[in-house]
Amino acid sequence: MLRHIAGLAEIVEDVNEALAFYRDVLGLTVEKQDGDDYAMLSVPGVLHFGIWNRGHAAESVFGGREHADRIPLGFTLEFEADDIQDAAQCIADAGGDIAQGPREEPWGQKTFRMLSPGGGLLGFAETPWARNISQQLEIGDKDQ
């Protein structure tokens, strides 16, 4: 059912404040920023690392920013699924707490989201064009 971890994002109140930490302190490169709602950073070995505004996450998951209190601050994890409809049905059949049912996003990716047993936000995506790892992973000491 699941192929790999597709992405990781931190849900924050202030995207620019979080970006200042990741960019200025950790030295990560900002790949893309969509105003105050979302930003992507380049992290070696990670396909997608984002910073997501809590209100924007609520709008995406629950249909409105007024639901921000339903979105936990912290990290959200997204899995790549073979088939989004099958994955959603499997999770629903098992009693999973689906927060946003399967849908096609404006950029063509198919997604659904659920609240994990611990209260975190989990995402599931079907993204055929992004299923190959495009960056070689290296393990070991760079100085050797």
MARKOL-661324 format. One line per field, with one value per residue (C-alpha): residue in three letters; x, y, z. Coordinates in steps of 0.25 Angstrom, whole numbers, plus 5000, padded with zeros to 4 digits. Layout:
resn: [ala  ...] $
east: [X  ...] $
north: [Y  ...] $
up: [Z  ...] $
This chain:
resn: [met  leu  arg  his  ile  ala  gly  leu  ala  glu  ile  val  glu  asp  val  asn  glu  ala  leu  ala  phe  tyr  arg  asp  val  leu  gly  leu  thr  val  glu  lys  gln  asp  gly  asp  asp  tyr  ala  met  leu  ser  val  pro  gly  val  leu  his  phe  gly  ile  trp  asn  arg  gly  his  ala  ala  glu  ser  val  phe  gly  gly  arg  glu  his  ala  asp  arg  ile  pro  leu  gly  phe  thr  leu  glu  phe  glu  ala  asp  asp  ile  gln  asp  ala  ala  gln  cys  ile  ala  asp  ala  gly  gly  asp  ile  ala  gln  gly  pro  arg  glu  glu  pro  trp  gly  gln  lys  thr  phe  arg  met  leu  ser  pro  gly  gly  gly  leu  leu  gly  phe  ala  glu  thr  pro  trp  ala  arg  asn  ile  ser  gln  gln  leu  glu  ile  gly  asp  lys  asp  gln] $
east: [5000  5011  5023  5032  5032  5028  5030  5031  5026  5026  5013  5016  5008  5019  5025  5035  5040  5042  5049  5059  5063  5065  5071  5080  5083  5083  5088  5077  5073  5059  5054  5041  5032  5017  5015  5013  5006  5016  5031  5040  5054  5065  5070  5080  5073  5059  5049  5041  5042  5032  5028  5013  5005  4995  4983  4987  4987  4973  4968  4974  4969  4956  4952  4955  4965  4955  4958  4973  4971  4968  4982  4993  5006  5018  5022  5013  5018  5013  5014  5013  5003  5001  4986  4980  4966  4970  4979  4968  4958  4967  4970  4955  4951  4961  4954  4965  4961  4961  4961  4961  4956  4962  4963  4971  4979  4980  4995  4990  4994  4984  4983  4976  4979  4976  4979  4989  4986  4995  4988  4998  4994  4997  4997  4996  4998  4998  5009  5014  5023  5031  5033  5047  5058  5066  5077  5087  5088  5102  5106  5119  5129  5131  5146  5149] $
north: [5000  5010  5013  5022  5035  5045  5058  5064  5078  5086  5092  5106  5119  5128  5122  5134  5132  5117  5120  5129  5117  5107  5117  5126  5116  5102  5108  5101  5107  5112  5105  5112  5121  5123  5136  5133  5120  5110  5109  5097  5095  5087  5076  5065  5052  5057  5058  5069  5077  5088  5099  5100  5111  5105  5114  5109  5095  5096  5102  5091  5080  5085  5096  5108  5115  5116  5102  5105  5100  5086  5085  5081  5089  5081  5072  5065  5053  5049  5035  5032  5022  5012  5016  5027  5022  5008  5014  5023  5011  5002  5013  5016  5001  5000  5012  5023  5037  5043  5058  5061  5050  5047  5058  5063  5076  5087  5083  5069  5061  5052  5053  5050  5053  5047  5049  5039  5031  5041  5053  5057  5060  5049  5051  5041  5044  5038  5046  5037  5048  5048  5034  5033  5038  5048  5050  5040  5037  5035  5029  5031  5041  5052  5053  5039] $
up: [5000  5004  4995  5004  5012  5002  5011  5024  5028  5041  5044  5050  5054  5046  5034  5033  5047  5045  5032  5039  5048  5037  5027  5036  5047  5040  5026  5018  5005  5002  4989  4988  4997  4995  5003  5018  5016  5011  5008  5004  5008  5002  5011  5006  5006  5008  4996  5002  5014  5016  5026  5027  5033  5043  5037  5023  5027  5034  5021  5013  5022  5028  5018  5026  5034  5046  5049  5052  5066  5060  5054  5063  5063  5061  5049  5039  5031  5017  5011  4996  4994  4982  4980  4989  4988  4993  5004  5009  5009  5016  5027  5028  5029  5041  5048  5044  5047  5033  5034  5019  5009  4996  4986  4974  4978  4968  4964  4960  4973  4979  4995  5007  5022  5035  5050  5055  5068  5076  5070  5059  5045  5034  5019  5008  4994  4980  4972  4960  4955  4968  4971  4968  4977  4969  4979  4982  4997  5003  5017  5024  5028  5018  5023  5019] $
